[in-house]
Amino acid sequence: LLQVKYTDIDYVVFTDAARFVAQGQSPFLRSTYRYSPLLAYLMLPNVLLHPACGKVLFSAGDILAALMIRSMLRATSASPMQLSCALALWLFNPFTFTISTRGSCDVLAVLLLLGLLLLL
């Protein structure tokens, strides 16, 4: 029976880059690392504490995104029902939580975008 790993392949790349950073080297020594060096530093707990720390970080990012969405909607004339629906669509969307729990950092771009929108 063929077993499919739940972890995104990029998560392995992030973790390898963090290993290089932990050794005082460049994350770009990982041949396929094409992300911001900041991401490798964010993933240091993967190397120093537990391999799932990055997944927890990305999942926490989903919750922070929901809080930011709530803050944005509260600043408008959104009804409580609209607010609840928007939060449910974000938090219970299978794509949203699957992407983060597999170890993809897509939520970080979402957080940057929502942060900029909140500053407008």
N, C-alpha and C positions, 0 to 999 in steps of 0.2 A: 504494500500500500504506500503510495507516494504521500509524504507529509509536506505540507506547505508551511513555511515559517511565517509567523505573524509580523515579524519585524521588517520594516522597510530597509532596503539595502543601503539607502543613504544614511540611515542611523548608524550602521556599521562604519561608514566613512567618517561621520561626525566623531564617533568614539575613537577611531584610529587617529584622527587629527588631534583630538584632545590628549591622547597618549603622547604624541610628539610634543605638544605644548607643555605637558607635565614634566617632560624631560628637558625643557628649556630650548626646544627646537621649533622650527616653523611648522605650522599645520599643513603647509603646502608640500611637505615631504611625502604626504600621502598622495599618490599620483592622481587620483580622481577627485581630490578635494578642490571644489570650485566655489566655495562659499566665503562669506566674510570671516576673518580671523576671530571676530567676536563670538561667533557661533562655537568655535572650538573651545574658547574659554568658558562659555556657558555650559559646555558639555564636560568640563573637568570633573564634576561630581560623579559622572559615569565611571571614570577611571579611579577616583579616590574613594568613593563610597559604595556605590552599587550600580550595576549596568543598566538599571531601569530608571535612574534619576532623570535622565533627559525626557523620557516618556511622561514622567510625573510633571516635569516642568512644562511640557507642551500641553498637557491636560489642564494644568493650572492656568495656562494661557487661554484656554477655551473658556474657563470660568471668568477670568478677567475680561475677556472680550464680551461676555454676556453682561457683566457689570457696566462696561463702557456703553454698550447698546442701550441698557436701561437708563443710564445717565443722559444719553442723547435723546431718547424718547421722552423722558420726563421734562426735558427743556422745551418740548413741543406741546401741542395740544392733543397728544395721543391719549386715548381712553385707557382705563385699566385693562380692558379686554385686548386692545391692540398691543399694549405693553406685554401682557401675558403671552399672547400669540407669538410675538417677535422673539421673546426669550425662549419659548418652547421650540420654535423653529431652529434656533441656534443650538440650544443645549441638547435637544433630543434628535437632531438631524444625524442619521447614521453616517453620512459622509464626514461631518465635522468631527465627531468623536473617534471614528475609525482612523481617520488620517492622523490625528494627534497620538492616539494610543499605539499606533504602529511605529511611531517615531519620526514622523515627518514634521519639519519645522515651519510648515505653511502658516500656522497660527501667528508666528512672529511678524510676518508681513501684514496680517490682518490687524494685529495690535498697533502696528505703526500707522496704518491707514486710519483706524478708529481714533487713535490719539490725535492725529492731524485734524480729523473732522471735529473732534471735541474742542480743538483750539480755535476753530473758525468763529 
